[in-house]
Amino acid sequence: MKKTLINLIRSAKDDERNLDSIDNIFSLYEQLQYASTIEQLANDTFDWLNREFNVDNVVFSLFNIDKNSKEHIFQKGEEFYLDDNLSFFFIINTHTNQNAIISFCATSKTHFEIIQDSYETIESAFFLISPIVQSRLLKRNFVRAQSIDSVTNVHNRQYLTEHINKQLHFSDNKPDKIYFLMLGIDRFKAIVDEFNYDIGDKVLINLANTIHSHISEIDMVARLTGDEFLISIQSADNESDITDSNADGSFNP
């Protein structure tokens, strides 16, 4: 990608089209300087592809090299597959354990050929923005590390305290609008003693997943310590909504 960008710059003095391509590349670079998160960066990249190349279908993903797993950060337009004859994908090396993958799909054979003709411009642009992607990714991972429990992948105690304060602020400091549930596992230490910590972690993970599947998106679960979890409920109008069994998937302890 670096060589492609250099060749594009060298040829710009004799080719006005390549000069316009460089201008387009730096328009993306300048725009992404203002992106505060990886999600906003992905959205701005889509806007650029859509504006410059009429691309409607885009997926921005992060690929974890260590875990061999992919996480979709941003998706726009219709679903498509990477082995589709009209699709493109670019891997942005962030020099971390996660690489960014930007994939998109043309709408027709003619559109595909137009994008193919501009391939070097897009490739050069993605090479140029790779340090920005890396910076936003490192920021995202740092924020998550400060707020997420490493075992269960739910919020940690520090984030819980901050979040409750925000909840109280938005509820006009009326705690009766927020309900709290404390959950724990009986004789959890016996599980660890009889088996091992890995089995204990799996039990905690399964419990956290179960809790998440029974609360709404505006509710929150956090791990306090050991096997103790605290759930803050904002989706309920009264206490009976929490304690009664509901068919709509709301939490039922």
PASEBA-1860 file (N, C-alpha, C; in nm, 3 decimals):
! residues 253
1> MKKTLINL> 0.082/-0.121/0.000/0.000/0.000/0.000/0.085/0.126/0.000 ~ 0.198/0.124/0.071/0.286/0.240/0.076/0.341/0.271/-0.061 ~ 0.382/0.168/-0.133/0.438/0.186/-0.266/0.333/0.244/-0.361 ~ 0.208/0.198/-0.346/0.099/0.247/-0.430/0.077/0.396/-0.408 ~ 0.080/0.440/-0.283/0.060/0.581/-0.250/0.175/0.665/-0.307 ~ 0.297/0.617/-0.293/0.413/0.691/-0.345/0.405/0.707/-0.496 ~ 0.371/0.600/-0.566/0.359/0.606/-0.711/0.248/0.702/-0.754 ~ 0.140/0.705/-0.675/0.029/0.795/-0.705/0.074/0.940/-0.692
9> IRSAKDDE> 0.152/0.969/-0.589/0.201/1.105/-0.567/0.298/1.145/-0.677 ~ 0.385/1.054/-0.716/0.484/1.083/-0.821/0.417/1.115/-0.955 ~ 0.312/1.042/-0.985/0.246/1.059/-1.115/0.149/1.178/-1.117 ~ 0.121/1.236/-0.999/0.022/1.343/-0.990/0.065/1.469/-1.065 ~ 0.195/1.491/-1.075/0.241/1.614/-1.141/0.212/1.614/-1.291 ~ 0.197/1.494/-1.348/0.170/1.484/-1.492/0.029/1.435/-1.523 ~ -0.045/1.398/-1.420/-0.179/1.341/-1.441/-0.277/1.410/-1.346 ~ -0.363/1.493/-1.402/-0.457/1.568/-1.319/-0.555/1.477/-1.246
17> RNLDSIDN> -0.585/1.364/-1.308/-0.676/1.268/-1.243/-0.615/1.214/-1.114 ~ -0.486/1.182/-1.116/-0.419/1.134/-0.996/-0.407/1.244/-0.891 ~ -0.397/1.368/-0.936/-0.393/1.480/-0.843/-0.526/1.491/-0.770 ~ -0.635/1.472/-0.843/-0.768/1.472/-0.780/-0.782/1.355/-0.682 ~ -0.723/1.241/-0.716/-0.728/1.124/-0.628/-0.658/1.153/-0.496 ~ -0.542/1.219/-0.503/-0.468/1.254/-0.382/-0.549/1.351/-0.296 ~ -0.617/1.444/-0.363/-0.702/1.538/-0.290/-0.815/1.464/-0.218 ~ -0.872/1.363/-0.283/-0.977/1.282/-0.221/-0.924/1.203/-0.102
25> IFSLYEQL> -0.804/1.151/-0.117/-0.742/1.073/-0.009/-0.723/1.159/0.115 ~ -0.671/1.279/0.096/-0.644/1.365/0.210/-0.771/1.426/0.268 ~ -0.877/1.431/0.189/-1.005/1.476/0.245/-1.054/1.376/0.349 ~ -1.033/1.245/0.322/-1.069/1.142/0.420/-0.978/1.152/0.542 ~ -0.849/1.166/0.518/-0.752/1.175/0.627/-0.785/1.291/0.722 ~ -0.817/1.406/0.664/-0.848/1.522/0.746/-0.978/1.502/0.823 ~ -1.078/1.440/0.760/-1.206/1.416/0.826/-1.189/1.324/0.946 ~ -1.109/1.220/0.931/-1.095/1.121/1.038/-1.015/1.175/1.157
33> QYASTIEQ> -0.946/1.285/1.138/-0.876/1.346/1.250/-0.973/1.387/1.360 ~ -1.099/1.414/1.321/-1.199/1.461/1.416/-1.282/1.346/1.474 ~ -1.259/1.224/1.427/-1.335/1.109/1.477/-1.282/1.070/1.615 ~ -1.367/1.078/1.716/-1.322/1.051/1.853/-1.326/0.903/1.889 ~ -1.405/0.824/1.815/-1.418/0.682/1.843/-1.399/0.601/1.716 ~ -1.375/0.472/1.732/-1.360/0.383/1.617/-1.491/0.371/1.542 ~ -1.604/0.382/1.614/-1.735/0.375/1.550/-1.759/0.497/1.461 ~ -1.723/0.614/1.512/-1.739/0.736/1.431/-1.646/0.732/1.311
41> LANDTFDW> -1.525/0.680/1.331/-1.430/0.666/1.221/-1.487/0.577/1.111 ~ -1.549/0.467/1.151/-1.609/0.376/1.053/-1.721/0.444/0.976 ~ -1.803/0.522/1.047/-1.913/0.593/0.983/-1.861/0.698/0.884 ~ -1.757/0.770/0.923/-1.698/0.872/0.835/-1.634/0.807/0.712 ~ -1.576/0.690/0.729/-1.517/0.618/0.616/-1.626/0.576/0.517 ~ -1.738/0.531/0.571/-1.852/0.498/0.484/-1.898/0.620/0.407 ~ -1.911/0.734/0.476/-1.955/0.857/0.409/-1.862/0.892/0.294 ~ -1.733/0.873/0.313/-1.635/0.902/0.208/-1.651/0.808/0.089
49> LNREFNVD> -1.664/0.678/0.117/-1.684/0.581/0.010/-1.814/0.606/-0.066 ~ -1.916/0.645/0.009/-2.045/0.672/-0.053/-2.040/0.798/-0.139 ~ -1.973/0.899/-0.090/-1.967/1.027/-0.161/-1.877/1.019/-0.285 ~ -1.761/0.954/-0.270/-1.664/0.952/-0.379/-1.685/0.839/-0.479 ~ -1.742/0.726/-0.433/-1.751/0.609/-0.521/-1.890/0.546/-0.524 ~ -1.990/0.618/-0.467/-2.129/0.570/-0.468/-2.144/0.431/-0.406 ~ -2.066/0.403/-0.303/-2.072/0.274/-0.234/-2.181/0.281/-0.126 ~ -2.275/0.189/-0.132/-2.386/0.187/-0.036/-2.373/0.077/0.068
57> NVVFSLFN> -2.303/-0.031/0.037/-2.298/-0.149/0.123/-2.157/-0.165/0.180 ~ -2.144/-0.139/0.310/-2.013/-0.139/0.375/-2.020/-0.210/0.509 ~ -1.915/-0.285/0.540/-1.899/-0.346/0.673/-1.759/-0.311/0.723 ~ -1.753/-0.256/0.844/-1.626/-0.225/0.909/-1.612/-0.320/1.027 ~ -1.509/-0.405/1.024/-1.492/-0.508/1.128/-1.354/-0.500/1.190 ~ -1.343/-0.559/1.308/-1.214/-0.577/1.374/-1.186/-0.725/1.385 ~ -1.070/-0.766/1.340/-1.031/-0.907/1.346/-0.926/-0.925/1.454 ~ -0.958/-1.006/1.555/-0.865/-1.033/1.665/-0.775/-1.150/1.625
65> IDKNSKEH> -0.648/-1.121/1.605/-0.553/-1.222/1.559/-0.534/-1.331/1.663 ~ -0.527/-1.294/1.791/-0.502/-1.391/1.897/-0.620/-1.487/1.914 ~ -0.742/-1.434/1.906/-0.862/-1.516/1.928/-0.922/-1.569/1.798 ~ -0.869/-1.524/1.685/-0.921/-1.564/1.554/-1.072/-1.537/1.546 ~ -1.111/-1.417/1.589/-1.253/-1.381/1.592/-1.273/-1.243/1.529 ~ -1.394/-1.220/1.478/-1.425/-1.095/1.411/-1.541/-1.026/1.482 ~ -1.530/-0.894/1.495/-1.635/-0.814/1.557/-1.678/-0.703/1.460 ~ -1.805/-0.699/1.426/-1.856/-0.594/1.339/-1.873/-0.465/1.419
73> IFQKGEEF> -1.809/-0.358/1.372/-1.818/-0.228/1.435/-1.925/-0.142/1.369 ~ -1.936/-0.157/1.237/-2.027/-0.073/1.160/-2.075/-0.151/1.039 ~ -2.204/-0.138/1.009/-2.260/-0.205/0.892/-2.367/-0.116/0.830 ~ -2.359/-0.099/0.699/-2.453/-0.012/0.629/-2.492/-0.077/0.497 ~ -2.620/-0.069/0.466/-2.667/-0.120/0.338/-2.707/-0.267/0.344 ~ -2.713/-0.329/0.229/-2.756/-0.467/0.218/-2.643/-0.564/0.255 ~ -2.682/-0.682/0.301/-2.584/-0.784/0.338/-2.517/-0.840/0.212 ~ -2.389/-0.870/0.222/-2.316/-0.929/0.110/-2.207/-1.021/0.166
81> YLDDNLSF> -2.145/-1.096/0.079/-2.041/-1.192/0.120/-1.909/-1.156/0.052 ~ -1.800/-1.185/0.122/-1.669/-1.148/0.069/-1.633/-1.223/-0.058 ~ -1.692/-1.341/-0.078/-1.663/-1.417/-0.200/-1.756/-1.378/-0.315 ~ -1.838/-1.275/-0.292/-1.923/-1.225/-0.399/-1.836/-1.164/-0.509 ~ -1.877/-1.179/-0.632/-1.800/-1.128/-0.745/-1.791/-0.976/-0.749 ~ -1.880/-0.910/-0.675/-1.883/-0.764/-0.677/-1.824/-0.701/-0.550 ~ -1.766/-0.782/-0.463/-1.720/-0.731/-0.334/-1.570/-0.702/-0.332 ~ -1.532/-0.612/-0.243/-1.393/-0.576/-0.218/-1.369/-0.583/-0.067
89> FFIINTHT> -1.245/-0.607/-0.027/-1.213/-0.592/0.115/-1.067/-0.549/0.130 ~ -1.044/-0.469/0.231/-0.911/-0.416/0.260/-0.879/-0.443/0.406 ~ -0.758/-0.489/0.432/-0.712/-0.513/0.569/-0.618/-0.400/0.609 ~ -0.654/-0.330/0.716/-0.570/-0.221/0.767/-0.491/-0.272/0.886 ~ -0.361/-0.279/0.870/-0.274/-0.328/0.977/-0.256/-0.219/1.082 ~ -0.302/-0.246/1.204/-0.293/-0.146/1.311/-0.174/-0.171/1.404 ~ -0.094/-0.276/1.373/0.022/-0.311/1.455/-0.017/-0.344/1.599 ~ -0.138/-0.397/1.616/-0.185/-0.448/1.744/-0.235/-0.591/1.720
97> NQNAIISF> -0.299/-0.649/1.820/-0.355/-0.783/1.801/-0.487/-0.780/1.724 ~ -0.529/-0.658/1.684/-0.651/-0.644/1.607/-0.624/-0.565/1.479 ~ -0.670/-0.619/1.369/-0.663/-0.547/1.242/-0.803/-0.506/1.200 ~ -0.812/-0.393/1.132/-0.941/-0.346/1.081/-0.963/-0.403/0.941 ~ -1.085/-0.443/0.914/-1.121/-0.493/0.781/-1.237/-0.408/0.729 ~ -1.214/-0.342/0.617/-1.320/-0.264/0.553/-1.361/-0.339/0.426 ~ -1.485/-0.383/0.422/-1.535/-0.455/0.305/-1.658/-0.384/0.251 ~ -1.674/-0.388/0.121/-1.791/-0.326/0.059/-1.822/-0.395/-0.073
105> CATSKTHF> -1.940/-0.368/-0.123/-1.988/-0.439/-0.240/-2.045/-0.341/-0.343 ~ -2.008/-0.361/-0.469/-2.063/-0.280/-0.577/-2.207/-0.323/-0.604 ~ -2.281/-0.235/-0.669/-2.423/-0.264/-0.696/-2.444/-0.328/-0.833 ~ -2.342/-0.324/-0.918/-2.355/-0.382/-1.051/-2.216/-0.409/-1.109 ~ -2.213/-0.477/-1.222/-2.086/-0.505/-1.287/-2.018/-0.376/-1.331 ~ -2.098/-0.283/-1.381/-2.043/-0.154/-1.424/-1.986/-0.077/-1.305 ~ -2.061/-0.077/-1.195/-2.014/-0.011/-1.073/-1.886/-0.076/-1.023 ~ -1.879/-0.207/-1.030/-1.759/-0.281/-0.989/-1.638/-0.235/-1.069
113> EIIQDSYE> -1.655/-0.220/-1.198/-1.544/-0.179/-1.285/-1.499/-0.037/-1.254 ~ -1.594/0.050/-1.218/-1.560/0.188/-1.181/-1.476/0.189/-1.053 ~ -1.519/0.109/-0.955/-1.443/0.101/-0.829/-1.306/0.037/-0.854 ~ -1.304/-0.065/-0.936/-1.178/-0.132/-0.969/-1.079/-0.034/-1.031 ~ -1.131/0.056/-1.112/-1.047/0.157/-1.176/-0.990/0.255/-1.074 ~ -1.058/0.269/-0.960/-1.012/0.360/-0.853/-0.949/0.284/-0.737 ~ -0.915/0.160/-0.759/-0.866/0.073/-0.653/-0.742/0.132/-0.583 ~ -0.649/0.185/-0.662/-0.526/0.238/-0.604/-0.554/0.357/-0.512
121> TIESAFFL> -0.653/0.437/-0.548/-0.689/0.552/-0.464/-0.743/0.505/-0.329 ~ -0.832/0.407/-0.331/-0.891/0.356/-0.208/-0.785/0.287/-0.123 ~ -0.703/0.206/-0.187/-0.597/0.136/-0.115/-0.500/0.234/-0.050 ~ -0.463/0.338/-0.123/-0.371/0.439/-0.068/-0.434/0.515/0.048 ~ -0.564/0.542/0.036/-0.635/0.613/0.144/-0.635/0.531/0.271 ~ -0.662/0.402/0.259/-0.668/0.316/0.377/-0.530/0.297/0.439 ~ -0.426/0.301/0.356/-0.290/0.295/0.411/-0.260/0.421/0.491 ~ -0.302/0.536/0.438/-0.271/0.663/0.502/-0.343/0.677/0.637
129> ISPIVQSR> -0.464/0.625/0.646/-0.542/0.643/0.770/-0.513/0.535/0.874 ~ -0.427/0.439/0.843/-0.401/0.329/0.937/-0.352/0.376/1.074 ~ -0.267/0.480/1.084/-0.228/0.527/1.219/-0.347/0.584/1.297 ~ -0.443/0.646/1.227/-0.561/0.700/1.296/-0.648/0.585/1.347 ~ -0.664/0.483/1.264/-0.740/0.365/1.306/-0.675/0.302/1.428 ~ -0.543/0.290/1.425/-0.471/0.232/1.539/-0.493/0.314/1.666 ~ -0.487/0.445/1.654/-0.506/0.533/1.769/-0.645/0.518/1.830 ~ -0.748/0.516/1.745/-0.884/0.503/1.795/-0.909/0.365/1.853
137> LLKRNFVR> -0.844/0.266/1.797/-0.859/0.129/1.848/-0.795/0.115/1.985 ~ -0.676/0.172/2.002/-0.608/0.168/2.131/-0.690/0.242/2.238 ~ -0.749/0.354/2.198/-0.833/0.430/2.291/-0.954/0.346/2.332 ~ -1.016/0.280/2.234/-1.134/0.197/2.262/-1.099/0.083/2.357 ~ -0.986/0.017/2.332/-0.945/-0.094/2.417/-0.911/-0.048/2.558 ~ -0.853/0.072/2.568/-0.821/0.126/2.700/-0.948/0.154/2.780 ~ -1.045/0.217/2.715/-1.171/0.248/2.782/-1.242/0.120/2.826 ~ -1.242/0.020/2.739/-1.307/-0.107/2.773/-1.235/-0.176/2.889
145> AQSIDSVT> -1.102/-0.168/2.888/-1.025/-0.231/2.996/-1.054/-0.167/3.131 ~ -1.086/-0.037/3.128/-1.116/0.034/3.251/-1.258/0.010/3.302 ~ -1.346/-0.043/3.217/-1.486/-0.054/3.255/-1.543/-0.195/3.248 ~ -1.469/-0.291/3.188/-1.522/-0.425/3.166/-1.447/-0.528/3.249 ~ -1.522/-0.617/3.313/-1.462/-0.728/3.387/-1.402/-0.827/3.287 ~ -1.277/-0.863/3.307/-1.204/-0.943/3.209/-1.255/-1.087/3.198 ~ -1.322/-1.138/3.301/-1.369/-1.277/3.300/-1.508/-1.287/3.236 ~ -1.602/-1.210/3.288/-1.743/-1.224/3.247/-1.783/-1.129/3.134
153> NVHNRQYL> -1.698/-1.030/3.105/-1.725/-0.933/2.999/-1.846/-0.844/3.031 ~ -1.882/-0.833/3.158/-1.983/-0.735/3.201/-1.907/-0.619/3.266 ~ -1.979/-0.515/3.302/-1.913/-0.399/3.361/-1.850/-0.434/3.497 ~ -1.747/-0.359/3.532/-1.682/-0.382/3.660/-1.734/-0.284/3.766 ~ -1.680/-0.298/3.886/-1.730/-0.220/4.000/-1.707/-0.070/3.981 ~ -1.590/-0.035/3.925/-1.558/0.106/3.905/-1.658/0.172/3.810 ~ -1.688/0.103/3.699/-1.783/0.160/3.604/-1.923/0.166/3.665 ~ -1.956/0.066/3.747/-2.087/0.062/3.811/-2.112/0.188/3.893
161> TEHINKQL> -2.014/0.227/3.972/-2.028/0.345/4.057/-2.052/0.470/3.973 ~ -1.974/0.484/3.867/-1.989/0.601/3.780/-2.125/0.599/3.711 ~ -2.167/0.482/3.668/-2.293/0.468/3.595/-2.413/0.499/3.685 ~ -2.409/0.451/3.809/-2.519/0.477/3.902/-2.534/0.626/3.928 ~ -2.421/0.694/3.941/-2.427/0.839/3.961/-2.494/0.908/3.843 ~ -2.463/0.861/3.722/-2.527/0.918/3.603/-2.676/0.885/3.600 ~ -2.709/0.761/3.639/-2.850/0.722/3.644/-2.929/0.811/3.738 ~ -2.871/0.835/3.856/-2.938/0.919/3.955/-2.955/1.062/3.904
169> HFSDNKPD> -2.856/1.108/3.830/-2.864/1.244/3.774/-2.978/1.254/3.674 ~ -2.988/1.156/3.586/-3.091/1.160/3.483/-3.230/1.129/3.538 ~ -3.235/1.069/3.656/-3.366/1.043/3.718/-3.402/1.149/3.821 ~ -3.334/1.266/3.809/-3.359/1.379/3.901/-3.333/1.341/4.045 ~ -3.231/1.256/4.065/-3.192/1.213/4.199/-3.306/1.149/4.277 ~ -3.391/1.075/4.206/-3.499/1.000/4.269/-3.470/0.852/4.255 ~ -3.407/0.792/4.356/-3.365/0.652/4.348/-3.480/0.554/4.326 ~ -3.604/0.596/4.358/-3.716/0.501/4.344/-3.744/0.469/4.197
177> KIYFLMLG> -3.683/0.543/4.108/-3.698/0.515/3.965/-3.597/0.411/3.917 ~ -3.506/0.374/4.003/-3.405/0.274/3.968/-3.415/0.159/4.068 ~ -3.418/0.037/4.017/-3.426/-0.081/4.102/-3.296/-0.159/4.091 ~ -3.255/-0.217/4.204/-3.130/-0.292/4.208/-3.155/-0.435/4.254 ~ -3.089/-0.527/4.189/-3.094/-0.669/4.227/-2.952/-0.718/4.250 ~ -2.935/-0.789/4.361/-2.806/-0.850/4.391/-2.818/-1.000/4.369 ~ -2.725/-1.056/4.290/-2.725/-1.200/4.263/-2.590/-1.259/4.299 ~ -2.593/-1.380/4.348/-2.470/-1.453/4.378/-2.492/-1.601/4.358
185> IDRFKAIV> -2.386/-1.676/4.369/-2.394/-1.822/4.351/-2.369/-1.889/4.485 ~ -2.467/-1.968/4.530/-2.451/-2.040/4.656/-2.336/-2.139/4.647 ~ -2.254/-2.140/4.751/-2.142/-2.235/4.762/-2.052/-2.232/4.638 ~ -2.028/-2.109/4.589/-1.941/-2.095/4.472/-1.799/-2.142/4.502 ~ -1.752/-2.115/4.623/-1.616/-2.158/4.660/-1.604/-2.309/4.652 ~ -1.713/-2.381/4.686/-1.709/-2.528/4.680/-1.691/-2.576/4.536 ~ -1.748/-2.501/4.441/-1.731/-2.536/4.299/-1.585/-2.524/4.258 ~ -1.524/-2.414/4.299/-1.383/-2.392/4.266/-1.294/-2.496/4.334
193> DEFNYDIG> -1.323/-2.525/4.462/-1.243/-2.622/4.537/-1.254/-2.762/4.477 ~ -1.376/-2.801/4.435/-1.396/-2.936/4.382/-1.342/-2.951/4.241 ~ -1.352/-2.846/4.162/-1.304/-2.852/4.024/-1.178/-2.765/4.011 ~ -1.191/-2.648/3.953/-1.078/-2.555/3.944/-1.131/-2.416/3.908 ~ -1.040/-2.321/3.898/-1.081/-2.184/3.869/-1.138/-2.170/3.728 ~ -1.088/-2.249/3.634/-1.141/-2.241/3.497/-1.289/-2.278/3.493 ~ -1.326/-2.383/3.567/-1.468/-2.422/3.574/-1.548/-2.313/3.644 ~ -1.488/-2.256/3.748/-1.555/-2.146/3.819/-1.580/-2.028/3.728
201> DKVLINLA> -1.482/-1.995/3.642/-1.499/-1.885/3.547/-1.611/-1.914/3.448 ~ -1.621/-2.038/3.404/-1.727/-2.075/3.309/-1.865/-2.059/3.373 ~ -1.874/-2.094/3.501/-2.002/-2.076/3.572/-2.038/-1.929/3.578 ~ -1.939/-1.843/3.609/-1.963/-1.699/3.616/-2.003/-1.643/3.480 ~ -1.937/-1.689/3.375/-1.968/-1.642/3.240/-2.110/-1.681/3.200 ~ -2.148/-1.806/3.232/-2.283/-1.851/3.199/-2.389/-1.771/3.275 ~ -2.360/-1.739/3.401/-2.454/-1.659/3.479/-2.467/-1.519/3.420 ~ -2.353/-1.459/3.384/-2.356/-1.325/3.325/-2.434/-1.324/3.195
209> NTIHSHIS> -2.416/-1.426/3.112/-2.489/-1.435/2.985/-2.639/-1.451/3.009 ~ -2.674/-1.530/3.111/-2.816/-1.551/3.144/-2.880/-1.420/3.190 ~ -2.808/-1.347/3.273/-2.861/-1.218/3.320/-2.883/-1.124/3.202 ~ -2.783/-1.116/3.113/-2.793/-1.027/2.997/-2.912/-1.061/2.909 ~ -2.943/-1.188/2.899/-3.053/-1.230/2.810/-3.190/-1.200/2.869 ~ -3.195/-1.157/2.995/-3.324/-1.132/3.061/-3.341/-0.988/3.107 ~ -3.255/-0.900/3.061/-3.273/-0.758/3.094/-3.274/-0.678/2.964 ~ -3.326/-0.557/2.972/-3.335/-0.475/2.852/-3.202/-0.403/2.826
217> EIDMVARL> -3.194/-0.336/2.712/-3.070/-0.268/2.673/-3.036/-0.151/2.764 ~ -3.137/-0.092/2.828/-3.109/0.024/2.913/-3.074/-0.017/3.056 ~ -3.092/-0.146/3.089/-3.051/-0.196/3.220/-2.903/-0.233/3.217 ~ -2.846/-0.255/3.334/-2.703/-0.283/3.339/-2.672/-0.388/3.444 ~ -2.574/-0.472/3.414/-2.525/-0.571/3.510/-2.376/-0.549/3.528 ~ -2.331/-0.560/3.652/-2.189/-0.543/3.683/-2.146/-0.649/3.783 ~ -2.023/-0.690/3.770/-1.966/-0.785/3.865/-1.898/-0.706/3.976 ~ -1.944/-0.731/4.098/-1.886/-0.660/4.211/-1.756/-0.724/4.254
225> TGDEFLIS> -1.764/-0.851/4.290/-1.646/-0.926/4.330/-1.682/-1.073/4.338 ~ -1.590/-1.161/4.311/-1.617/-1.304/4.320/-1.738/-1.344/4.239 ~ -1.840/-1.399/4.308/-1.962/-1.445/4.240/-2.077/-1.346/4.256 ~ -2.050/-1.225/4.300/-2.156/-1.128/4.325/-2.176/-1.036/4.205 ~ -2.302/-1.024/4.163/-2.339/-0.937/4.053/-2.449/-0.841/4.100 ~ -2.442/-0.717/4.051/-2.546/-0.620/4.080/-2.611/-0.577/3.949 ~ -2.745/-0.578/3.947/-2.819/-0.541/3.828/-2.898/-0.414/3.859 ~ -2.881/-0.313/3.776/-2.961/-0.191/3.790/-3.068/-0.193/3.683
233> IQSADNES> -3.193/-0.174/3.725/-3.309/-0.183/3.635/-3.373/-0.047/3.620 ~ -3.377/0.002/3.496/-3.446/0.127/3.467/-3.568/0.105/3.379 ~ -3.582/-0.015/3.324/-3.689/-0.042/3.229/-3.822/-0.075/3.297 ~ -3.822/-0.088/3.430/-3.946/-0.124/3.501/-4.016/-0.001/3.555 ~ -4.149/-0.004/3.550/-4.229/0.106/3.603/-4.252/0.092/3.753 ~ -4.254/-0.033/3.801/-4.273/-0.056/3.943/-4.208/-0.189/3.981 ~ -4.204/-0.217/4.111/-4.134/-0.335/4.161/-4.194/-0.465/4.110 ~ -4.325/-0.468/4.090/-4.391/-0.591/4.045/-4.348/-0.630/3.904
241> DITDSNAD> -4.306/-0.530/3.823/-4.258/-0.562/3.688/-4.130/-0.645/3.694 ~ -4.059/-0.633/3.805/-3.933/-0.706/3.819/-3.956/-0.842/3.884 ~ -4.037/-0.845/3.988/-4.055/-0.969/4.063/-4.152/-1.065/3.998 ~ -4.244/-1.012/3.916/-4.339/-1.100/3.848/-4.278/-1.160/3.723 ~ -4.325/-1.278/3.686/-4.279/-1.342/3.563/-4.343/-1.273/3.444 ~ -4.258/-1.234/3.344/-4.308/-1.165/3.226/-4.275/-1.244/3.101 ~ -4.363/-1.238/3.006/-4.344/-1.312/2.880/-4.264/-1.233/2.779 ~ -4.237/-1.108/2.810/-4.169/-1.026/2.709/-4.018/-1.032/2.721
249> GSFNP> -3.965/-1.121/2.806/-3.820/-1.137/2.817/-3.757/-1.049/2.921 ~ -3.835/-0.973/2.997/-3.779/-0.889/3.101/-3.727/-0.976/3.215 ~ -3.647/-0.918/3.301/-3.579/-0.998/3.402/-3.674/-1.058/3.502 ~ -3.649/-1.185/3.533/-3.728/-1.257/3.634/-3.633/-1.335/3.724 ~ -3.602/-1.286/3.844/-3.501/-1.351/3.928/-3.546/-1.487/3.974
END
